[in-house]
Structures are given as C-alpha cells and as structure tokens.
Amino acid sequence: MEKLSVLSICRHRLTTDGKGVTSLIALSGCPLHCQYCLNRQILSRDPSLYVICTPQELVDSVMIDYCYFVGTGGGITFGGGESLLQARAIHEVKHLLPENVNVNLETCLNVPNELLTVVADDISEFIIDIKDMNPDIYRSYTGQDNTQVLDNLTYLADKGLQDRCRIRIPRIPEYNTEEDIQRSAEKVRALGFTNLDMFQYAIRPETHPNAL
C-alpha cells in the first residue's frame, strides 16, 4: 500500500481550491525551487514537519466533513508542494472515497507523465500553476526546465480534459511582464484551455531571494 507524506490539512475552505467546501491537504516534496516560495518546508527532510499516513487513514480523517462536501458539491484538494509526486497514493484515496466526494489537484505539472496518467481520470479539477511558458523565464524562476509542463498540458488536452483544468498564470515581480503573461495565455489557449486565471503573486519580504 502506498503512503502519503502530509504537511497539513486545512478544513472548510470555500471555493478557493475547487467547488464548494474543500479540505486542502498539503503534501511534502516539490521538483521546483521557486524564488518566492511561500512554503519552503515542503523540501525539508525533517520528519517532525509531516505525518506519514495510509490512504485509508487520510480518508478516515477527511470524512468528518462528508456532509459539507456532499451539501456543497465539494471534496478534498491535494496541494503542496507538488501533489503529483504522490500520485499513486492519491489514486488509492480516490477509490476509497464515496463517488460523490470530489478530488481536486493543485500541480505545476513538472513531473514525469507516468505520474499524471495514474490520476488523470480521478480528478474533478486540475488547478495548474504554469508559472510562465517562456522557458528562459521559467528556468530563471524555478531552477528547472518546463518541457515536461508542456508535454503534460498536451497530454491533458489530447484526453479532452480541458474543461477540468484551471490554468493559473502568475504575474511574478522581476521575472515576467504583461506581454509574457499574454504569450503564455496564447500558448495554453491554443491547446484548448479556456479557464485561465491571471493573478499577482503576493510576495512576502522573507521569501525574496535577497532577503537576509
């Protein structure tokens, strides 16, 4: 049986992480090293920062809010960190939950495609933060290449899952411009994605790479 590495569970979130009332489950681990990361503990190996649990243990925990989920069309949302790193455990969770509880996923999509395929048919809504589709901007901000992001977006498009995806394109101070954002939007629209969310990163002083 797969296990999950859980940093926190935030209950009673309303329409921010999917439809209705949701519980946001933050998982550890991330392939990126974003300059303005708000959650750097996701990369820590300190076992005191997270809880290891089985899919059944997680389901037992979140089902306390079953009535809220069903009454509002909500469910649970896996975030992080990069939730797809624990795709196999998420797949198990999905199939332990009642069918009327949605499972949503926050992701940067910068993972091997084989992980995405594990859960592609399980997810009610993908909330995808693409950072910027310009490879130079992406690499400068995250420290990684974004080829895998485009490959996975194409995979979702080829499966006809565009209506299950919300594409988040952030305005990243000192990294991209409005023109860059519009070019990113054009690239994802060309794949058939229509639910785009352009937003401003809220930068905390302590997350700036030049912070002392």
Buried (B, 14 or more C-beta within 10 A) or exposed (E): EEBBBBBBBBBEBEEEBBBBBBBBBBBBBBBBEBBBBEBEBBBEEEEEEBBEBBBEEBBEBBBEBBEBBBEBBBBBBBBBBBBBBBBBBBBBBBEBBEEEBBBBBBBBBBBBBEBBEBBBEBBBBBBBBBBBBBEEBBBBBBEBEBEBBBBBBEBBBEEEBBEBBBBBBBBBEEBBEEEBBEBBBEBBEEBBBEBBEBEEBEBEEEBEEEEE
